[in-house]
Amino acid sequence: MSKIELSVLFKKIQKDDKKEVLEFHVQGDELEHSDELVQLAGNIAVLEVKNSETDPLTAEFKSIQRDSKKTALKFNVRGDSEDRVIKLYSLAGSNVTLFLEPSQMSIEEFQDATEAHEGIDYSVDKDGTVEVVDGQLSLDDIPSGEPDDVNFDDDDLLN
């Protein structure tokens, strides 16, 4: 499948805790490349907005919805692309040229990358109890009280 070029209305950007949702509308009842778009839906796509200051984005092509007046294209972009998505905010609400092509990334690779995070290593038991690996800072290690009342050395907490 080759690169698809569409003239669309960049309807909105909606931020979620793990992703950003980009929505584009193709006006009219005729949709160029409709078969290719239907095949691409549900997969990972590389999308690029012409004349934007951002590099192409890898996104999950979440859905394609048609009605009598428009076709809505929805994409989920991972949180690690947030700095590139921010550059698109100025284009929301305007007509843009959108380029789409299939990605080499699988949906599993995309979702695994979304769920990976840095932080405390832990596991959750069947009863819901969380077990934290020994040697990590816990709430019990942090002094309580007002900041002026607490005397401690930051290095003591790290050792």
N, C-alpha and C positions, 0 to 999 in steps of 0.2 A: 504494500500500500504506500502510495506516495504522500507527500505533504499536501494537506487540504488547506485551501485559502477560503475564508468566509468573511463577509462583511456583516458585522453584528453590532448590537447595542450592548455595551458592557453594563449590565443592569445593576449588579451590586457585588460587594465583598462583605462577607459575614464572618467574623472571627469566633472561633470555638476555643475550648481549652487546649485541644491537641492539633487543630487544623484550621485552615481558613477555607471558606467556601466561595468560589468565584462563580457567578452566574452570568451567562450571556444569552441574549435573545436574537434569533434570526427572524426578521419580520416577513410576513406574507405566508401564503399557503404552499408556495413552491420552495423546496429545499434542495439546493445543489449538493451532490455527494451524500445523499440521504442513506444509501446502502452502506457506504464506507463508515459513516458516522454511527449507524446502528451496530455494525461489527466492532467498532472501537469502544462503544459504551461498555462499562464494566471492566475495562482494562486500564492500564497505565498509559498515559499519553504525554508527549512533550508539547507544551503549548507556548506560543510566543505571540506577543501583542506588538504589531508593527508600530514603529516610531516610539516605542517606550524605552526607558533608560535601563531596563532590566534584561538580564540574560534569559534564555528559555527556561521554563519551569517544568519539572516533572510532577505530574498530578494524576490522581485517580479520576478518570472520567466517570463520575458517579451515575449520572442519568441524562437521558434525552426525553423530553416531554413535548408532544405536539398538540396544538389545538387549532382552531380555524384561523387564528390571527397571527400566531407565532410558534416558534420552536425554542424551548428553553434547554440550554446546555449547562449542566452543573459539574463543577470540578472541585475535588478536595485536594488542597495543597498542604503538605506536611509543615510542621512548625519550624523545622530547620531552614526553611526557605523564606522565613518571615521578613528578613531585610529586603529581599527581592520583591515580595508582594507589596510591601509598603510603598514602593516606587509606583505601583499601579493605582493607588488610591486616587491620584489626580485625574485618571482617565475614567473612573467609574461614572456612569451616567451619560457617557458620550459614545458616539459611533466609532468603532475601531475595526481594523483588519486583524483577524485572528488566524494564526497558522497552527495546524494540528498535524501530528504524526505519531504513529505507534512508538512506544518506548521498548527498549530491550529488557527493562526491568519487569519482573513478574509482580502480581498483586501481593504475593506472600512476602517478597523482599521489601516492597513498599510499606506494608503493614508492620513488618518486623522493625524497620528503621523508625517508624513512628512511635513504637512502644519502647524502644531503647531509651534509657535515661541514666544520667549519673546520679549518684546519691548514696544513700545507705543501703547496704546489702541486707536483705531480709527474706524470710519465707513466712507463709501463712499456713498454719495448721488447719486441719479439717474443722476444728471447733471455732475458728476465727482468731485464735491467738497468734500474735506476730512474734516471731523469733528473730532477734537481731544478732548478727555475728559479733563475737566477743572482741573487745578492743575499740569499738566505735563509740563515739560520744553519745550519751543519752541525756534525757531531760534531768535525770538525777544528778548529773555532773555539773549542771549549770546552777550557779548560786541564785537564790531567790531574794526578794526584798527590793527596795528602792535602789537605783544605781549609786546614790551617794553613800548608802549604808553597806554596800558590798565591797570588800577588799579582796582582790585576787589578782594573780598574774596570768595573763593569757597563755603563757608557755606551760603553766601547770595544767591547763585544760587539754592541751595537745599531747601531753605525755602520759 
